[in-house]
């Protein structure tokens, strides 16, 4: 584990540099690793020469939004290509009177042995919600991703995707498909079989 590892409640360890999780000392898959292993999270549509840039930009947007929520963001230090997306998050919060309860919160499901990091848990018009940030558009598999995170919570909460646009705008998309949880659990079972038979 690297120096960037963080401990949560003495049970969950998250290594930011490698994006890996350990639960009670045993490495577990993340929600996105499970979906990726089943071919559901797929970035192959992005030309290989550009893929690293777009994935890095997404990470930078998440970091910028997180620092904004801590009240420590220095806009002058930000990459100009990232600024409009972070401004979109700021605009969304202001337009809807959003209160951020937690940002970049690692969670885990003890029963099925997986973990993940929820972008935002917020209070929105008196309702506690999960908000997953995406750059420019929300992918079709977002419902399964947010359902996986929801399965790590003690109580299910409304799930939203928020596309942060390059022009500073945003689009909020509710994730309301009741099949999302079942589809994620199906992907989890496939991943379990993959690991079982690869030993």
Backbone torsions as a table, in degrees:
resi	resn	phi	psi	omega
1	UNK	NA	148.0	-176.3
2	UNK	-89.4	179.2	179.2
3	UNK	-70.3	-12.8	-177.9
4	UNK	-89.3	7.4	179.7
5	UNK	-67.0	144.8	178.7
6	UNK	-129.1	140.7	-178.0
7	UNK	-103.4	137.7	-179.0
8	UNK	-127.1	109.3	176.5
9	UNK	65.9	17.2	178.6
10	UNK	77.1	-4.4	-176.5
11	UNK	-115.6	-41.6	-176.5
12	UNK	-101.8	131.3	175.3
13	UNK	-120.8	130.6	179.2
14	UNK	-121.6	127.0	176.8
15	UNK	-102.2	109.0	-175.6
16	UNK	-65.4	-37.9	-174.8
17	UNK	-67.8	-33.4	-179.0
18	UNK	-106.4	-4.9	-176.9
19	UNK	51.0	55.0	180.0
20	UNK	-126.5	151.0	-176.2
21	UNK	-124.7	144.4	172.3
22	UNK	-127.3	131.9	177.5
23	UNK	-117.3	117.4	-176.0
24	UNK	53.4	38.4	176.6
25	UNK	84.5	-3.7	-179.1
26	UNK	-108.4	128.3	-179.9
27	UNK	-67.9	135.4	179.7
28	UNK	-126.5	156.6	177.8
29	UNK	-72.1	153.3	171.0
30	UNK	-91.3	165.7	177.6
31	UNK	-56.5	-46.7	-177.8
32	UNK	-71.2	-30.3	174.8
33	UNK	-64.4	-40.0	178.5
34	UNK	-62.0	-47.5	-179.6
35	UNK	-67.4	-37.1	179.3
36	UNK	-66.5	-40.4	-178.4
37	UNK	-63.3	-25.8	179.2
38	UNK	-93.5	3.6	178.6
39	UNK	79.3	14.5	-177.3
40	UNK	-87.6	-39.1	171.8
41	UNK	-92.4	108.8	-171.8
42	UNK	-137.3	119.0	179.5
43	UNK	-104.7	18.0	-176.7
44	UNK	-66.6	-17.5	178.4
45	UNK	-69.9	-17.1	176.4
46	UNK	-86.2	125.5	178.5
47	UNK	-50.4	137.4	-175.0
48	UNK	-55.2	-35.9	-179.0
49	UNK	-65.5	-24.3	-176.5
50	UNK	-103.1	-12.7	-169.6
51	UNK	-61.4	-44.4	-178.1
52	UNK	-60.8	-40.5	179.4
53	UNK	-62.6	-48.0	-175.4
54	UNK	-68.1	-37.2	177.4
55	UNK	-67.9	-39.6	177.4
56	UNK	-66.1	-38.2	177.7
57	UNK	-62.9	-41.5	178.2
58	UNK	-59.9	-42.3	178.3
59	UNK	-64.6	-39.7	-179.7
60	UNK	-66.4	-36.7	178.0
61	UNK	-64.9	-45.2	178.0
62	UNK	-59.2	-44.6	-179.7
63	UNK	-63.7	-43.7	179.5
64	UNK	-60.9	-42.0	179.0
65	UNK	-66.3	-37.3	178.6
66	UNK	-65.3	-46.2	-179.9
67	UNK	-66.3	-36.0	175.4
68	UNK	-57.5	-41.8	-178.5
69	UNK	-69.0	-23.4	177.3
70	UNK	-82.7	-10.8	-178.9
71	UNK	81.5	16.1	-175.3
72	UNK	-116.8	14.3	-175.8
73	UNK	-74.6	131.4	172.9
74	UNK	-105.1	101.7	-175.9
75	UNK	-59.3	-32.3	-177.2
76	UNK	-67.6	-20.5	-178.0
77	UNK	-90.8	-3.5	-174.6
78	UNK	-85.8	147.9	172.7
79	UNK	-63.4	127.8	-178.8
80	UNK	-56.2	-25.8	-179.8
81	UNK	-74.7	-17.3	-179.2
82	UNK	-95.1	-30.4	-172.7
83	UNK	-50.6	-49.4	-176.4
84	UNK	-60.0	-33.5	-179.1
85	UNK	-70.3	-38.5	177.5
86	UNK	-70.8	-36.8	175.4
87	UNK	-61.4	-34.2	178.5
88	UNK	-64.7	-40.5	176.4
89	UNK	-64.3	-42.6	178.0
90	UNK	-61.2	-42.0	-179.9
91	UNK	-65.4	-43.2	179.1
92	UNK	-59.3	-45.3	179.8
93	UNK	-61.4	-43.4	-178.8
94	UNK	-68.8	-40.5	-177.5
95	UNK	-66.7	-30.0	-172.9
96	UNK	-116.2	10.8	178.5
97	UNK	52.1	50.8	-176.4
98	UNK	-80.2	132.4	172.9
99	UNK	-109.0	116.4	-178.9
100	UNK	-80.2	120.0	178.9
101	UNK	-87.5	-43.3	175.9
102	UNK	-149.0	151.2	-179.0
103	UNK	-131.3	132.3	-179.5
104	UNK	53.4	58.6	-175.3
105	UNK	-97.1	111.6	174.5
106	UNK	-69.2	138.6	179.8
107	UNK	-138.6	165.2	177.8
108	UNK	-147.9	157.7	174.2
109	UNK	-111.2	111.3	-175.3
110	UNK	-70.4	-36.7	-176.0
111	UNK	-64.6	-45.8	-174.9
112	UNK	-101.8	-6.4	172.7
113	UNK	69.4	56.4	172.4
114	UNK	-144.0	168.0	-175.9
115	UNK	-143.2	177.6	178.2
116	UNK	-179.1	176.6	178.9
117	UNK	-125.9	118.6	178.5
118	UNK	-82.3	126.8	-177.9
119	UNK	-57.3	-57.8	-177.1
120	UNK	-142.5	136.5	162.6
121	UNK	-113.5	123.1	-171.1
122	UNK	-130.8	162.0	167.3
123	UNK	-103.0	121.7	-174.6
124	UNK	-128.9	109.9	-177.6
125	UNK	53.3	42.1	176.8
126	UNK	82.1	0.4	-179.2
127	UNK	-112.6	133.5	175.9
128	UNK	-79.7	126.3	-175.3
129	UNK	-133.3	157.2	169.3
130	UNK	-98.6	132.0	178.1
131	UNK	-125.5	123.1	177.9
132	UNK	-106.1	122.5	-177.2
133	UNK	-86.7	136.7	174.6
134	UNK	-133.5	151.6	-179.5
135	UNK	-90.8	116.4	175.6
136	UNK	77.5	-44.8	-178.8
137	UNK	-152.5	156.5	178.1
138	UNK	-94.7	125.9	-178.7
139	UNK	-73.6	161.7	-176.2
140	UNK	-64.9	-25.6	-176.7
141	UNK	-88.4	6.1	-177.1
142	UNK	-61.3	-35.8	179.1
143	UNK	-58.1	-41.9	178.2
144	UNK	-68.1	-39.2	179.3
145	UNK	-61.5	-49.8	-178.7
146	UNK	-68.1	-30.8	176.5
147	UNK	-66.4	-36.3	176.2
148	UNK	-62.6	-43.5	177.2
149	UNK	-65.1	-40.5	-178.8
150	UNK	-60.9	-33.4	179.5
151	UNK	-68.3	-11.8	178.2
152	UNK	-92.1	-6.5	-177.7
153	UNK	-95.1	154.1	178.9
154	UNK	-66.2	-31.5	-178.4
155	UNK	-137.3	134.5	179.8
156	UNK	-65.6	140.3	178.6
157	UNK	-131.4	159.2	177.3
158	UNK	-56.7	144.5	-176.6
159	UNK	-116.3	135.4	179.7
160	UNK	-133.1	146.5	165.9
161	UNK	-106.8	141.8	179.2
162	UNK	-128.8	111.4	177.3
163	UNK	-85.6	120.4	180.0
164	UNK	-98.2	113.9	-170.2
165	UNK	-86.1	157.6	179.8
166	UNK	-71.0	-15.3	178.2
167	UNK	-95.8	8.8	179.7
168	UNK	88.3	-1.6	176.5
169	UNK	-88.5	-179.7	-179.6
170	UNK	-152.3	162.5	175.1
171	UNK	-139.4	118.1	178.7
172	UNK	-92.2	129.7	-177.1
173	UNK	-127.1	114.4	177.9
174	UNK	-68.1	141.9	178.6
175	UNK	-106.6	93.7	-168.1
176	UNK	-117.3	5.4	-179.2
177	UNK	-70.2	118.1	-178.5
178	UNK	-65.8	-16.7	179.4
179	UNK	-79.9	-10.4	-175.7
180	UNK	-57.3	-46.0	-178.9
181	UNK	-63.5	-45.6	179.7
182	UNK	-62.3	-40.9	-179.7
183	UNK	-66.4	-39.0	177.0
184	UNK	-65.2	-43.7	-179.0
185	UNK	-64.1	-33.2	175.6
186	UNK	-64.5	-42.8	177.0
187	UNK	-63.0	-39.3	178.2
188	UNK	-61.2	-42.9	-179.7
189	UNK	-64.2	-40.8	176.5
190	UNK	-60.9	-43.7	179.2
191	UNK	-62.4	-41.0	177.8
192	UNK	-60.8	-41.4	178.9
193	UNK	-67.1	-39.7	177.1
194	UNK	-57.6	-46.8	-177.8
195	UNK	-68.9	-38.1	-179.3
196	UNK	-62.3	-42.0	-173.7
197	UNK	-95.7	4.9	176.0
198	UNK	-100.4	0.7	-178.1
199	UNK	-77.6	NA	NA
